[in-house]
Amino acid sequence: MNAAPAQTLGSWRRILGSLILAVLLEQLPWTGWALALRPDFVLVGVLFWALHQPARIGFATAFFLGLLADFQDGVVFGQHAIAYVIGVYLVLFLRLRLLQFDPLRQAAQLFPIFLAVQLVVLLAGWLAVNPPAGLAMLLPVLSSTLLWYLVAGFLRLWHGKGLQDRA
């Protein structure tokens, strides 16, 4: 009888722990090319949990963490928030399709979602303040896709499955 609440509490601990870790990774002092290639850890965390725990992580969580990312980066308030909500919508829309793939194909399917989120961030910043100096803001799309592959592959191996589907 008490196993269900303990399992629920453990699941919340994992979700909150990983999202707090993502926020803390954003706080590291990134400079130069590392800053340009830094994956969006918060976005990857939010999309991962929206894919695997859609009843617990949804639009409100994405919006709140997006506002937190805006505050951390010192950009227009709401710039990342609206982009994260759009990313969660796309992941939830494609959820059943994404869950069928192995980590490599999942990362390939998430590449356009990461690109769409970065383009919304770019567009919102451009409309609110000034146009960006270059397209270096799109470089985190590649590193976020690679991070997704590494996280999904690690968890798949941890659960005793191979990296490839064998249907």
PyMOL commands that set and color helices and strands:
alter all, ss='L'
color gray80, all
select helices_A, chain A and resi 3-27+32-37+41-52+59-73+79-93+95-98+103-128+136-138+140-158
alter helices_A, ss='H'
color red, helices_A
deselect
rebuild
show_as cartoon
